[in-house]
């Protein structure tokens, strides 16, 4: 029924190096006041926030299926042809766009919300939920930036809503909770993802398939989150075609629309 856990072996040398880095980072935990992570957070521009790691972990694991929420940091879990894991943060990581190696050696998660940018840190090591491909390139992750950049889409959701991309389910859950929403139809192209992250809600219907086969005029609102990079949605032919015939459509990473709507963050 569920994927088979797949633990990737780590050499003793790498383990030792990571442990040394963890000790160094814990000795250099930023001294800013500690904040509790909230989905309703509206940080100021160029701010640095330190989140309570326990509360952040509690939040991420509450959103996931129970069998995934129990996974220890770093352990791989098969989701079809992809893998799920809680990626430890902080650690040395230079290839994932949402994180950057700080000059002090402390790992940081960037916040980017229109013209507003900032940095968030944690009081200790946390696990960032990630779906990755077999070559270990990141497909999607549940980070503060992911949530904050999806909030404008929630505000456009009303009536009959079409969502392109289930992902780990955060957006679909929050759309279902909105009083202005009558029904939610989610198209998820990856069958394994649709099965693993599906959840029960009277408003929700999940369809395994490509969202572009749907009839956009059957819905009052359309939310699309099917692009890997923030900004790569702009100018794509299918999106531009739908925007010409539908007035209430939002796409994660549609930079043109995002630049106009930055005040909504």
N, C-alpha and C positions, 0 to 999 in steps of 0.2 A: 504493500500500500504506500509506504513512504520510501524515500531514497535511502541508499545504503551509505552510512558514514564512511568517509574516505580520508584518513589522516595522512598528510604529506610528511615524510620523515624530515627532521631538521638535524643537521650535524651538531656535535657537541661544541665545535668551535663557534658556530653561529649562535647557539644557545648561550654560551658564555659571553659573547659579545653583546647580545640583546640584554642579558642580565646586568652587565656593566652599564649599559645605556640607561636602563630603567633606574638603577641606583643613582646615577648622575642626575637624571631628570627629577626624581623624587626629592633630591637634595636642592633642586633649583625650582621648586614649584612656585609660580608667581604669587606675589603677595597681595594682589588685588582682592577686594571684597568678593566673597563667594556668592554666586547667584544660583537660584533654582531654575533649571531649564524649563521653559514653557513654550508651547506652540504659538502662544499669543504674543510672544516677545517682539518688541519693536526697538532694536538697538539704535543708538545714535551713530552718526557717521564717524569712521576712524576710531572706533572704540575697541577695547580689549575686555572681554568678559571671561570670568573664570566660573565654570559651572560645577555644581556638586556632582561628582562622578556617580555616587550611589543613586541619586535621583534620576540621572540620565540613563543609567543602566536599567533601572526599574521601568522607565518609560519605553525604551526600545524593546525590551523583552515582553512588555505587556501587549505590544502590537503584533507579535509573531505567533504562529502556531505553537502549541505547548511543546511539541517534540523538538522544535528548533530553539525555542527560548531556553531550553535546558542545556544547550551545547556549551562546552567550555571554550574559552578564548582560543582562536586559531584552528580548532578542529573543523575539518571539511565535511560537508554533508551534500550528497548528490541530489541535484534537482534536474532530472533529465540529463541533458548533455552539459549542464552547467553545475557550479558548485556554490554552496552557501557557507558563509563563515562569519564569525565575529572577529574582525581584524583588530588586533590590539593597537591602541593609540594611547600614549605616545610610543613611537618606535622610529627607526630610520626608514624613511620612505620618501623617494624623490620623484616617483613616476605617476602618482595619482594626483590629478589636477586639483582636487579639493584640499589637499594638504601641502604644506611647505616646510622645509627644514629651516627652522629659525636660526639666526646667527648664534644664539646662546646654546643651541643644541636641544632646545625644548621643542617638541612637535606641536604644531598648531593646526587648528582647523579654520580655514578662511570662511568668512561670511561675505557674500557678494549679493547685494539686493539693489539692482538698478545703480544709481549713483552712490548708494551707501555701501561702504565696505568696512570690514572689521575683522577681528580675530577672536576666536573662542578657544579657551583652554579648559582643562579639567583638573580636579584636585588629585586625581590619581589615574592610573591606567584604566581605560575604558574599552569596551568592545563596540566597534562600528559594524552594524549588520551590512554585509555585502553579498551581492550575487556576482560571481566571476565566471569567466569562460575557462575552458580546460587549460588554456595557455596562461591562466592567472591574470589576464587583463580584466579590469573592473568593468562590469556591465551596469550595475546600479548600486547605490549605497544609501542608507538611511542616516543622513547627517543633518545638523541644524540648518545648513544652507539649503538642502533639498526641501525641507519643510517650509522655510521662509520664502523660498522662490515659488512654491506651489500655492501659497495662500491667495494670490490674486485670482487664481482659477476658481477657488472655492467661492469667492464673492460673486462670480458670474453664474454659479450653478442655481438654476431654478426650474420648476416644471419638470418636464421629461428630459433627463440628462443623458447624454452619450459620453462615455469616457473611452479614450483610446489608450490602452496600456494599464494593466492591473498592478504590475510591479509587486511590491511587498504589501500593497493594499491600503497604505495610509490615506491617500487621497480619496479613494472610493469609500472608506469608512466615514470620513468626515463629511463627504457629500451626502451620504445616506442620512446623516444626523441632522441635516439642515431642514428646518420647517418649511422652507419655500420649495423644497424638492418633492416631486410627486413619485418619480421612479428613476432608477439608475440602471443603465445598460452598459456593461463593460466589455469591450472587445480586447482579448489578450491573445496574441498570436502564438505564444509558446504554451503548448498544452500542459507541460509539467509545471510551469509557473502558475497557470490557472488552477491546477489541482492543489498545489501545495499552499497557496496563499488565499484561496477562496474562503469566504466566511459567510455566515448566515445573517440575512437581514430581509425583512418583508419587502423593502423597496428594490432589492438588488437582483439583477439577472446577469450572469457571466456567460459570455459567448466566446468559444475558442475560434479565433479567426482574425483576419486582417481588418482593422477598423475602416479601411478605405472602401470596403465593399458595402458598408452601411449606407442608408439613405439619410443624409444630414437633415433633410427637410422634415423628417419624422420627429425631430427633437427640438426642444426649446433652447437648450444650452449644449455646447460641445466643449469638452476639455480633452486635450491631447498631450500625452507625455510619453512619446515613443522614440525620442532622439537621445543618443548617447551623450552628446556634449551640449552644454548650455550655450545657446547661440546658433546651433546648427539647424534649427527649425526654419529660420527666416529664409524666405525665397524658394522653399521647396515647392514643386509644381502642384502636388495634391493639396497642400495647405492653402496655397494662394487661390486655387480654384474654389475651394470651399468658402474661403473668406469673401469671395465675390458674391456668393449666393446666400450666405448665412451671416446675420448681424451679431450673433452672440456666440463667438467662438474664441477660445483661448488655447494657446499652445506653449508648453514649457520650452523656453529657449527661443521664442519668437522675439528677437531683439528689438525689432521695430515697434511692436506692440508694447513690449516691456519698457522701452524708453519713454513712451507716452504715459504709461500707467505706474511709474515708479512711486507716485505719491500714495498708492494703495498699500504699500508694504507696511 
